[in-house]
Amino acid sequence: MESKKRLLEVRDLKMHFPVTGGLLSQVVGYVKALDGVSFDVFEGETLGLVGESGCGKSTTGRCIIKLYEPTAGKIIFHSRRGPVDLTELDRDSMRPYRSEIQMIFQDPYSSLNPRMTVKTIIEEPLVIHNPKMNYREREDRVLYLLDRVGLRADQAERYPHEFSGGQRQRIGIARALSTNPKLIIADEPVSALDVSVQAQVVNLMMDLQEEFKLTYIFIAHDLAVVKHISERIAVMYLGNMVELGPGDPIYENPVHPYTRALLSATPVADPRAKLKDRIVLQGDVPSPTNKPSGCGFRTRCPLAEPSCSDEAPAFQSFESGRHVACPHVEE
């Protein structure tokens, strides 16, 4: 993977949301949604972000695209204009880079404007980011993208409510592709769809990745879907990354105790398959407003030692390209 060119470098990313209370709505604490996340994304790959609800997956994606303003850290994006730290850009300065970083949202029902036709929805990013295109060029681009995502040209003048959930998500994919981006952040793009439609959309995204030379950050709960589409997997817990590496080794031999527990909870569709031993973690997930000192997983970890409360564990690297945030494990 090191032979590939880095497209994105995230370093010590933090996102703390203030919590207000009292008569004057003063800040009484912070929700530490992200508490020091670091990783790289390489050109042409799909990095899968997994973890339970509230671990910070979607917040990571929204910080990268600057829907949220990060509290601290650096996000180095290697754009066509050269490398740039996105955290240093204000709203206006960020606009030229939005055409190279696009997002596919989770809910295809609320992410499309119900008052706009499909053509207008897909065309809008072109109007904003490529004003030199004339009407005919934009129309040709819209019809081309509709064809590439499996929709007909005569559907361009219809409204979102006239489509099924799977078709709406295809419209969202076409909108993301309209500006010819380098990086697409897919925030649980199939979780709101029927299982039969999920496979169609995931396979479509894989085909489009090869055709348009795309790089994906694929955020999802469904571990089977992530395994199918991702080359590398990043496992998150309580605002931190606990394991990162190639997909197959992580699924076949998880190293971090949390990754082991997470994968052991995956349901098996084949009743004849041998069931893995289920790992049941003790206790509840701590509140992100009052995280444990040191390792955030130590209150539930079967390998925890007193030293785990001293400081947050750093990633240790293994020869297989895997990184694990736990000093008490071996590959």
ABEGO torsion letter per residue (X at the ends): XAABBBABBBBGBBBBBBBBBEAAGBBAEBBBABAGBBBBBBBGBBBBBBEBBGAGAAAAAAAAAGABBBABEBBBBBBAAEBBBAAABBAAAAAAAAAABBBBBABAAAABBAABBAAAAAAAAAAAABAABBAAAAAAAAAAAAAAAGBBAAAAABBAAABBAAAAAAAAAAAAAAAGBABBBBBGAAAABBAAAAAAAAAAAAAAAAAAGBBBBBBBABAAAAAAABABBBBBBGGBBABBEBAAAAAABBABAAAAAAAAABBBABAABBBBBBBBBBEBBBBAABBBBEBAAAAABAABBAAAAABBBBBBBBAAGBBBBBAABBX
